Amino acid sequence: MPFNHVSIDNTGDYQICCMHPVPIQHKKNINQTSVDKWLQNPYLMEVRSAFAQDQQHSGCQHCWQQEASGVQSLRQVQAKEYKIIGAEPMQSALLNVEAAVGNLCNLSCVMCDEHNSSMILAENQKLGIAVRNQREFAWTETAFENLQQLLNSTPKVVNLRGGETLFNKRILELIENFPADKLNRTLLHLTTNGTVWTEQWSEALSKFRSVRMMLSVDAVGSLDKYIRYPTKFDQVEHNIRQIVKCKNIKPVIHATVQNLNIMYIGKLIAWAKHMNIQLMLNLLVRPDYLEITNLPPVLQQQAIDHLSTVLAQDLDPHIQSEITAYKTALETAVFVPQRWQRFVDEVSQRDAVRGNSHKDFLKY
C-alpha cells in the first residue's frame, strides 16, 4: 500500500492509509502541500523501507493484530485488489487515490465521531463534549486543485467519501468533472449510507465504466435508525433498489459489527440475501465501549446463542469465517463492569438528546 496508495483524511492530512495516521512531526496537509511533495515525505519513506524489508511497521499494528485474531484486515483486502489491478510488489506507481473530503454528513451514527460526521460534532457541541471545531474540516480551493491534480494522474482506483459522500456537492462536482479520457480506465469507489440518491448522481456515475459502491447498513428497520440516527430504513432500502438497477455499479453492503447489532446480525444477513447484494461484515474498531465483547453475561450468552443459530445456516465463506471469529471472541470474553457502565453512560446521553433508547434493543 505505501508504494501505490495516497490517502487523505477528512481534515486534508495525508496518511499512509485510512488506518495509519502520520506522526505529528511528519504531517502534511493537502490545503498547503501538493502530492509530489508528500511522496518525498521521510515518514512515508520509512514505512516503504519496512515493507521492502518484510518488517511489521509499528504504524500498521491494527492490521497485524486483526490478522493474528483470524479477522480479515484492510491490508489483506487491499493486497487482493492490488493483485487484480496488476500492481507490482514494491513498485512506486500511484494506483490508488483515497480521499475523505471533509466531514459533512446528514447522520450522527452512534459509533461515529467528529472527524467523520458534522452531525456528531454538532450533537457533541450540544452535549458540551465537542473536542473539534467544524472549521478544521474545511477544504480550500488549493486543496481541491491538489486533489484534481491527483485525479488527473493515472490512478486505477479512486476512492471518495465524506462525511456522507452523496450529500457533499463538492464531491459531486469532482465526479461530474472527472477527466473524460479516464472514465473507462478508473474504478470509482464510493462510500454511502444510502440515504441520498438523485437523478444527478445517477447521471454522473453512468459515465464510468465501473463503480463500486460501499453501502453502510448495520441493521434492518428500527435498529438501523437507532445506530445510524436518524436514517429512514425504508428510504435507504428504496434508494438501494434504484442503485442496483445501474448496470455499471457494483453495490456491496458493509456492516459495522458491534454490541448493538451482534444479536441481530442474522436478520441483516437474511436481508442482504433477499436484496441479492454481497454483505461484508467489519468488526468495529472504535469506540471500544461498542465492541461486541462489551456485554453483561446474560446478553453475552444471548449473542453466543444467536451466532450459533446463524452458523447453522448455509453461509458465504466470508460470513462463516467472521461469525465464527465473533462467537469465539464472545466465548472467551471477560466481563468488565466499568467498561459496560461506560457504554451505558455514553449511549444514554445521546438517547436523551435523540429521544430514543438503546434498551429497546438490548434487554438488560
C-alpha positions as CSV (number, residue, x, y, z in Angstrom):
1,M,0.0,0.0,0.0
2,P,2.6,2.6,0.8
3,F,4.1,2.2,-2.7
4,N,0.9,2.7,-4.7
5,H,-1.5,4.5,-2.4
6,V,-2.2,8.1,-1.5
7,S,-4.7,8.6,1.4
8,I,-6.1,11.9,2.6
9,D,-8.2,12.2,5.7
10,N,-11.2,14.5,6.4
11,T,-9.1,17.4,7.6
12,G,-6.9,17.2,4.5
13,D,-4.0,15.4,6.2
14,Y,-2.0,12.9,4.1
15,Q,-1.9,9.4,5.6
16,I,-0.3,6.1,4.8
17,C,-3.8,4.6,4.7
18,C,-7.1,5.3,6.5
19,M,-5.9,3.3,9.5
20,H,-2.4,4.6,9.6
21,P,-2.1,8.3,10.7
22,V,1.2,10.1,10.3
23,P,3.1,11.3,13.4
24,I,2.6,15.0,14.0
25,Q,6.2,16.0,13.2
26,H,5.8,14.5,9.7
27,K,2.2,15.6,9.0
28,K,1.4,17.4,5.7
29,N,-1.9,18.7,4.6
30,I,-3.4,18.9,1.1
31,N,-4.5,22.5,1.8
32,Q,-0.8,23.5,1.7
33,T,1.1,20.6,0.2
34,S,1.0,19.0,-3.3
35,V,1.1,15.2,-3.7
36,D,4.5,15.5,-5.3
37,K,5.9,16.9,-2.0
38,W,4.1,14.3,0.1
39,L,5.6,11.5,-1.9
40,Q,9.0,12.6,-0.7
41,N,8.0,12.6,3.0
42,P,10.6,10.9,5.3
43,Y,8.0,9.0,7.2
44,L,6.5,7.6,4.0
45,M,10.0,6.6,3.0
46,E,10.4,4.9,6.4
47,V,7.2,2.8,6.0
48,R,8.1,1.8,2.5
49,S,11.5,0.7,3.7
50,A,9.9,-1.5,6.4
51,F,7.6,-3.1,3.8
52,A,10.6,-3.7,1.4
53,Q,12.4,-5.5,4.2
54,D,9.3,-7.5,5.2
55,Q,9.2,-5.8,8.6
56,Q,6.0,-5.1,10.5
57,H,6.0,-1.3,10.9
58,S,4.5,-0.1,14.2
59,G,2.0,2.1,12.5
60,C,0.4,-0.9,10.9
61,Q,-0.3,-2.8,14.1
62,H,-4.1,-2.6,13.6
63,C,-3.9,-4.8,10.6
64,W,-1.4,-7.2,12.1
65,Q,-3.5,-7.6,15.2
66,Q,-6.6,-8.3,13.2
67,E,-4.9,-10.9,11.1
68,A,-3.5,-12.6,14.2
69,S,-7.0,-12.9,15.6
70,G,-8.3,-14.5,12.4
71,V,-10.1,-11.4,11.1
72,Q,-9.5,-10.2,7.6
73,S,-7.6,-6.9,7.7
74,L,-7.7,-3.9,5.4
75,R,-4.1,-4.8,4.3
76,Q,-5.3,-8.2,3.1
77,V,-8.3,-6.7,1.3
78,Q,-6.1,-4.2,-0.4
79,A,-3.5,-6.8,-1.3
80,K,-6.1,-8.7,-3.2
81,E,-7.3,-5.6,-5.0
82,Y,-3.7,-4.6,-6.0
83,K,-3.2,-8.0,-7.4
84,I,-6.3,-7.7,-9.5
85,I,-5.3,-4.3,-10.9
86,G,-1.8,-5.5,-11.7
87,A,0.3,-3.7,-9.1
88,E,3.9,-4.9,-8.9
89,P,5.4,-5.6,-5.4
90,M,7.4,-2.6,-4.1
91,Q,6.7,-0.7,-7.4
92,S,6.3,3.1,-6.7
93,A,3.4,3.9,-9.0
94,L,0.4,5.8,-7.9
95,L,-2.5,3.4,-8.5
96,N,-5.0,4.2,-5.7
97,V,-6.2,7.7,-4.6
98,E,-8.3,7.7,-1.4
99,A,-9.8,11.0,-0.1
100,A,-12.2,11.7,2.7
101,V,-13.4,15.2,1.5
102,G,-14.4,16.8,4.8
103,N,-16.9,15.5,7.4
104,L,-20.2,16.9,6.0
105,C,-22.8,14.3,6.9
106,N,-26.5,14.0,7.3
107,L,-26.4,11.3,10.0
108,S,-25.0,11.0,13.5
109,C,-24.2,7.3,13.8
110,V,-23.7,6.1,17.3
111,M,-20.2,4.7,16.5
112,C,-19.1,7.7,14.5
113,D,-17.0,10.7,15.6
114,E,-16.5,14.3,15.0
115,H,-13.8,13.5,12.4
116,N,-16.3,11.8,10.1
117,S,-19.6,13.4,10.8
118,S,-20.5,17.1,11.1
119,M,-23.8,15.9,12.7
120,I,-21.9,14.2,15.5
121,L,-19.8,17.3,16.0
122,A,-22.9,19.4,16.3
123,E,-24.5,17.0,18.7
124,N,-21.4,16.9,20.8
125,Q,-21.4,20.7,21.0
126,K,-25.0,20.4,22.3
127,L,-23.8,17.9,24.9
128,G,-20.8,20.1,25.8
129,I,-18.3,17.4,24.9
130,A,-17.0,18.6,21.5
131,V,-13.3,18.5,21.0
132,R,-13.1,19.7,17.4
133,N,-14.2,22.7,15.5
134,Q,-16.0,22.4,12.2
135,R,-13.5,24.9,10.6
136,E,-10.8,22.2,11.0
137,F,-12.6,20.2,8.2
138,A,-12.7,23.0,5.6
139,W,-11.1,22.2,2.3
140,T,-9.8,25.2,0.5
141,E,-9.7,25.8,-3.3
142,T,-6.0,24.9,-3.1
143,A,-6.9,21.5,-1.6
144,F,-9.4,20.8,-4.4
145,E,-6.8,21.9,-7.0
146,N,-4.3,19.4,-5.5
147,L,-6.9,16.7,-5.4
148,Q,-7.8,17.4,-9.0
149,Q,-4.1,17.0,-9.9
150,L,-4.3,13.6,-8.3
151,L,-7.4,12.7,-10.3
152,N,-5.7,13.9,-13.5
153,S,-2.8,11.4,-13.0
154,T,-3.1,7.7,-13.7
155,P,-4.8,6.1,-10.7
156,K,-6.6,2.9,-11.5
157,V,-8.8,3.2,-8.3
158,V,-10.3,6.4,-6.9
159,N,-11.9,6.1,-3.5
160,L,-14.0,9.1,-2.4
161,R,-16.0,9.5,0.8
162,G,-17.0,12.1,3.4
163,G,-18.9,12.5,5.7
164,E,-21.7,11.3,3.6
165,T,-20.3,11.2,0.0
166,L,-23.6,11.7,-1.8
167,F,-24.6,14.5,0.5
168,N,-21.4,16.5,-0.5
169,K,-21.9,18.7,-3.5
170,R,-18.2,19.3,-4.0
171,I,-17.7,15.5,-4.4
172,L,-20.5,15.5,-7.0
173,E,-18.6,18.3,-8.8
174,L,-15.4,16.2,-8.8
175,I,-17.3,13.3,-10.3
176,E,-19.1,15.4,-12.9
177,N,-15.7,17.0,-14.0
178,F,-13.7,13.7,-13.9
179,P,-11.2,13.6,-16.8
180,A,-13.2,12.1,-19.8
181,D,-10.2,10.1,-21.0
182,K,-10.0,8.2,-17.7
183,L,-13.7,7.3,-17.3
184,N,-13.2,3.9,-18.8
185,R,-9.9,3.2,-17.1
186,T,-10.7,4.1,-13.5
187,L,-12.6,2.0,-10.9
188,L,-14.5,4.6,-8.8
189,H,-15.2,3.6,-5.2
190,L,-17.8,5.5,-3.2
191,T,-18.9,5.0,0.3
192,T,-22.5,6.0,1.2
193,N,-25.1,5.5,4.0
194,G,-27.8,5.1,1.3
195,T,-29.9,8.0,2.4
196,V,-29.3,10.1,-0.7
197,W,-29.8,9.1,-4.4
198,T,-30.8,11.6,-7.1
199,E,-31.0,11.7,-10.9
200,Q,-28.0,14.0,-10.9
201,W,-25.9,11.4,-9.1
202,S,-27.3,8.6,-11.4
203,E,-26.3,10.5,-14.5
204,A,-22.8,11.5,-13.2
205,L,-22.0,7.9,-12.3
206,S,-23.4,6.4,-15.5
207,K,-20.4,7.8,-17.4
208,F,-17.9,5.5,-15.6
209,R,-17.2,2.0,-16.8
210,S,-17.2,0.6,-13.3
211,V,-18.3,2.0,-9.9
212,R,-18.1,0.1,-6.7
213,M,-20.4,1.4,-4.1
214,M,-20.0,0.6,-0.4
215,L,-23.4,0.8,1.3
216,S,-23.1,1.3,5.0
217,V,-26.0,-0.5,6.6
218,D,-25.7,-2.1,10.0
219,A,-29.1,-3.5,10.8
220,V,-32.7,-3.8,9.5
221,G,-35.6,-1.5,10.4
222,S,-35.7,0.5,13.6
223,L,-32.3,-0.8,14.8
224,D,-30.6,0.7,11.8
225,K,-32.3,4.0,12.6
226,Y,-31.0,3.8,16.2
227,I,-27.4,3.0,15.1
228,R,-27.4,5.4,12.1
229,Y,-29.6,8.1,13.5
230,P,-31.9,9.5,12.1
231,T,-31.9,7.4,9.0
232,K,-35.2,6.1,7.5
233,F,-34.7,2.5,6.6
234,D,-37.5,2.4,4.1
235,Q,-35.9,5.2,2.2
236,V,-32.5,3.6,2.3
237,E,-33.9,0.3,1.0
238,H,-35.7,2.2,-1.8
239,N,-32.5,4.0,-2.8
240,I,-30.5,0.8,-2.8
241,R,-33.1,-0.8,-5.1
242,Q,-32.5,2.1,-7.5
243,I,-28.8,1.8,-7.3
244,V,-28.9,-1.9,-8.0
245,K,-30.6,-1.1,-11.3
246,C,-27.5,0.8,-12.6
247,K,-25.6,-1.8,-14.6
248,N,-22.1,-0.2,-14.1
249,I,-22.5,-0.1,-10.3
250,K,-21.4,-3.0,-8.1
251,P,-23.0,-2.5,-4.7
252,V,-21.6,-4.1,-1.6
253,I,-23.2,-3.8,1.9
254,H,-20.6,-3.1,4.6
255,A,-21.9,-3.6,8.2
256,T,-20.0,-2.4,11.3
257,V,-20.4,-5.2,13.8
258,Q,-20.8,-4.0,17.4
259,N,-22.5,-4.9,20.6
260,L,-25.7,-3.1,19.5
261,N,-26.3,-5.3,16.5
262,I,-24.4,-8.6,17.2
263,M,-27.7,-10.2,18.4
264,Y,-29.5,-9.1,15.3
265,I,-26.8,-10.0,12.7
266,G,-28.9,-12.9,11.4
267,K,-31.6,-10.5,10.2
268,L,-29.1,-8.4,8.4
269,I,-27.6,-11.4,6.6
270,A,-31.1,-12.5,5.6
271,W,-32.0,-9.0,4.3
272,A,-28.8,-8.8,2.2
273,K,-29.5,-12.2,0.7
274,H,-33.1,-11.1,-0.1
275,M,-31.7,-7.9,-1.8
276,N,-29.2,-10.1,-3.6
277,I,-26.3,-7.9,-2.6
278,Q,-22.9,-9.1,-1.2
279,L,-22.5,-8.5,2.5
280,M,-19.2,-7.7,4.2
281,L,-19.0,-7.8,8.0
282,N,-16.5,-5.5,9.5
283,L,-15.7,-5.7,13.2
284,L,-15.9,-2.4,15.0
285,V,-12.5,-0.9,16.0
286,R,-13.6,2.1,18.0
287,P,-15.0,3.4,20.2
288,D,-14.1,0.4,22.4
289,Y,-17.2,0.6,24.5
290,L,-19.2,-0.6,21.5
291,E,-17.0,-3.7,20.9
292,I,-19.0,-7.0,20.7
293,T,-17.4,-8.3,23.8
294,N,-18.6,-5.5,25.9
295,L,-21.8,-7.1,27.1
296,P,-23.0,-8.3,30.5
297,P,-23.1,-12.1,30.9
298,V,-26.8,-12.5,30.1
299,L,-26.6,-10.6,26.9
300,Q,-23.2,-12.2,26.1
301,Q,-24.8,-15.6,26.2
302,Q,-27.8,-14.4,24.1
303,A,-25.3,-13.2,21.5
304,I,-23.4,-16.6,21.5
305,D,-26.7,-18.4,21.1
306,H,-27.8,-16.2,18.2
307,L,-24.5,-16.7,16.4
308,S,-24.8,-20.4,16.9
309,T,-28.1,-20.3,15.1
310,V,-26.6,-18.2,12.4
311,L,-23.7,-20.7,11.9
312,A,-26.2,-23.5,11.4
313,Q,-27.3,-21.8,8.2
314,D,-25.8,-22.0,4.7
315,L,-23.4,-19.0,4.7
316,D,-21.0,-17.4,2.4
317,P,-17.4,-18.4,3.4
318,H,-16.6,-14.8,4.4
319,I,-19.6,-14.6,6.6
320,Q,-19.0,-18.0,8.1
321,S,-15.4,-17.1,9.0
322,E,-16.4,-13.8,10.5
323,I,-19.3,-15.2,12.6
324,T,-17.1,-18.0,13.9
325,A,-14.5,-15.4,15.0
326,Y,-17.1,-13.3,16.7
327,K,-18.5,-16.3,18.5
328,T,-15.0,-17.3,19.7
329,A,-14.3,-13.8,20.9
330,L,-17.6,-13.8,22.9
331,E,-17.0,-17.2,24.4
332,T,-13.6,-16.1,25.8
333,A,-14.5,-12.6,26.8
334,V,-14.3,-11.5,30.4
335,F,-17.0,-9.1,31.5
336,V,-15.7,-5.8,32.9
337,P,-18.4,-3.9,34.7
338,Q,-16.7,-0.5,34.4
339,R,-16.4,-0.9,30.7
340,W,-20.1,-1.8,30.4
341,Q,-21.1,1.2,32.5
342,R,-19.1,3.5,30.1
343,F,-21.3,2.1,27.3
344,V,-24.4,2.8,29.2
345,D,-23.3,6.3,30.1
346,E,-22.2,7.2,26.6
347,V,-25.3,5.9,24.7
348,S,-27.7,7.2,27.4
349,Q,-26.6,10.8,26.9
350,R,-27.2,10.5,23.2
351,D,-30.5,8.8,23.8
352,A,-31.6,11.8,25.9
353,V,-30.9,14.2,23.1
354,R,-32.4,12.0,20.3
355,G,-35.5,10.8,22.2
356,N,-34.8,7.1,21.7
357,S,-33.4,4.2,23.9
358,H,-30.8,1.5,23.5
359,K,-32.9,-0.6,25.9
360,D,-35.3,-1.2,23.0
361,F,-32.7,-3.5,21.5
362,L,-30.5,-4.6,24.5
363,K,-32.8,-6.0,27.2
364,Y,-30.9,-5.9,30.5
